[in-house]
Amino acid sequence: MFRKEKAAMLVLEDGTVFEGYSVGADVSSEGEVVFSTGLVGYPQSLTDPSYCGQILAFTYPLIGNYGVPALKRNSHSIPLNFESDRIQVSGVVVAEASFEPSHHSTNLSFPEWLKQEGVPGIAGIDTRALTRLLREHGVMKGKILVEGAGLAHTNLEKADSPVKVVSVKEPIRYPAGPGAPKLVLVDCGVKANILRILIDSGVDVTRVPWDYPFETLEYDGLFLSNGPGDPKACTRTIAHLRHALTQKRPIFGICLGTQLMALAAGADTYKLKYGHRGQNQPAIERTSGRCYITSQNHGYAVQEASLPPGWESWFTNGNDGTVEGIRAAGAPFKAVQFHPEGCPGPRDTEFLIHQFLDEVQNRRSAK
């Protein structure tokens, strides 16, 4: 159905301009332009803190056909159908946006949601051409310019220090029953489903800010969350983690957590040309050769050749061979670059989280 919307443009840093129309808030924005190959799960993707400060382009041609559900929370006030309390991206790029969704859980249409959250969106452009450009050139900074709208000031803060924006400001505890294992979760932008899985597993979770001196706490296991931006910017997290690696308490990381663990161990990270974003990325376990289809959202990776003695690549990407997981020999330290909790996407590797929690429980029982 055709609707008269305001004109909008996507302008890339190389000067390329895509003309379309606005399907979101009447505000312009800027950020790193990235693309996702996911077919579904846009409510979860757009609320994923790892996208903070970025402009997300969907390669799937129609977004919004099943609308947006209402925000619901569990007893711990954690969102149930989103990955955080709000849309995290600075802008959205689609070929076509549905204004008239059809689904029993629909609360808002996709454009209504963007407007309510104050996030600009642009539609009516060739997202295939945009994706090819980003694949060949690499991700670029860009701007969504909406007719007659000024630039949102909050985008600059998100771009400069996204982890600081999405992390909690003070520790939050999610208590469990007496005798439950104590887990410290370093929140660099943790997704809601990670929290839901950990809490539902019966562990006592203390969620701390990204730069919190967690070595001062008493815990049985340490969990490093996902998050946005360059891992090398999290210098204080890396410093605290170096101390944690001198202990024998189990540590598990997801996405950014993998890069932080590698840096703390003495390895290096680098920026991927266009990253891995979507729910269809193949991750191959090195020892078994088994391939898992995984959900991913990252723009940086661990340099395999830089892993120090005693560390090894655990998983690799089936498309480009990049590191998808690391682990230490003789110590309970493991991390995966993909998202075993899914949301959106497959949860075929969620068992890795439960294996880690079993290690934490065993350590607790052995005391």
SULLIN-V71414 format. One record per backbone hydrogen bond with DSSP energy under -1.0 kcal/mol. NH is the residue of the N-H (numbers start at 1). CO is the residue of the C=O. E is the energy in kcal/mol with one decimal. If there is no record, write none. Layout:
BEGIN
nh = [NH,NH]
co = [CO,CO]
e = [E,E]
END
This chain:
BEGIN
nh = [8,9,10,11,12,13,15,18,20,21,22,23,25,27,28,29,31,33,34,36,37,45,46,48,51,52,53,54,55,56,57,58,59,63,67,68,74,77,80,88,90,91,92,93,94,96,98,102,106,107,108,113,114,115,116,117,119,122,123,124,127,130,131,132,133,134,135,136,137,138,139,142,143,144,145,147,149,152,156,158,159,160,161,165,166,167,172,174,180,183,184,185,186,187,192,195,196,197,198,199,200,201,202,203,204,205,206,207,208,212,214,216,217,220,221,222,223,224,225,233,234,235,238,239,240,241,242,243,244,245,246,247,251,252,253,254,255,257,258,259,260,261,262,263,264,265,267,270,272,276,278,281,283,284,285,286,289,292,294,296,298,301,303,306,307,311,312,314,316,317,318,321,324,325,326,327,328,329,333,334,335,336,337,339,342,350,352,353,354,355,356,357,358,359,360,361,362,363,364,365,366]
co = [20,145,18,143,16,141,12,10,8,123,6,121,119,25,150,144,142,140,55,57,277,41,42,45,48,49,88,51,32,91,34,93,36,96,64,108,78,74,72,46,54,54,120,56,122,61,63,65,103,68,68,109,110,111,112,113,114,92,21,95,125,126,127,128,129,130,131,132,133,134,273,31,11,29,9,7,146,28,153,154,155,156,157,161,162,163,207,205,177,204,221,206,223,208,83,191,192,193,194,195,196,197,199,198,181,174,183,172,185,209,212,213,214,182,182,250,184,252,186,230,231,233,234,235,236,237,238,239,240,241,243,244,332,222,334,224,336,254,255,255,256,257,258,259,260,261,262,301,299,298,296,294,292,316,290,314,285,283,281,278,276,270,268,303,304,308,327,325,284,322,282,317,315,315,335,312,333,310,331,251,326,253,324,295,339,347,349,350,350,351,352,353,354,355,356,357,358,359,360,361,362]
e = [-1.9,-2.1,-2.8,-2.7,-2.7,-2.2,-2.1,-2.5,-3.0,-2.4,-3.4,-2.3,-2.2,-2.1,-2.9,-2.0,-2.1,-3.6,-2.5,-2.3,-2.4,-2.7,-2.5,-1.3,-2.2,-1.9,-1.4,-2.4,-2.7,-2.4,-2.9,-2.4,-2.4,-2.3,-1.5,-2.3,-2.0,-2.1,-2.8,-3.2,-2.9,-1.1,-1.6,-2.7,-2.5,-1.2,-2.3,-2.4,-1.4,-3.2,-2.0,-2.3,-2.1,-2.3,-2.6,-2.1,-2.7,-2.5,-2.5,-1.9,-1.3,-1.9,-2.3,-2.3,-2.1,-2.3,-2.4,-1.9,-3.0,-1.8,-2.3,-2.5,-2.1,-2.3,-3.0,-2.8,-2.5,-2.5,-1.2,-1.8,-2.0,-1.9,-2.3,-1.2,-2.0,-2.0,-2.6,-3.6,-1.8,-3.3,-2.4,-2.7,-3.0,-2.8,-1.1,-1.4,-2.5,-2.3,-2.4,-2.7,-2.4,-1.1,-1.6,-1.2,-3.1,-1.9,-2.8,-3.6,-2.8,-1.7,-2.2,-1.9,-1.9,-3.2,-1.5,-2.6,-3.0,-2.9,-1.9,-1.8,-1.8,-1.4,-2.2,-2.1,-2.1,-2.3,-2.1,-1.1,-1.6,-2.0,-1.4,-1.4,-2.6,-2.2,-1.3,-2.0,-2.5,-2.5,-1.5,-1.3,-2.5,-2.1,-2.3,-2.4,-2.4,-1.7,-2.8,-2.3,-2.7,-2.4,-2.3,-2.3,-3.1,-3.4,-2.7,-2.7,-2.3,-2.9,-3.0,-3.1,-2.1,-2.3,-2.9,-1.5,-1.7,-1.7,-2.3,-3.3,-2.1,-2.7,-2.9,-2.2,-3.3,-1.0,-2.2,-1.8,-2.1,-3.2,-1.8,-2.4,-2.2,-2.4,-2.8,-2.9,-1.8,-1.6,-2.0,-1.1,-1.3,-2.3,-1.8,-2.2,-2.0,-1.8,-2.2,-2.4,-2.6,-2.2,-2.1,-2.5,-1.7]
END
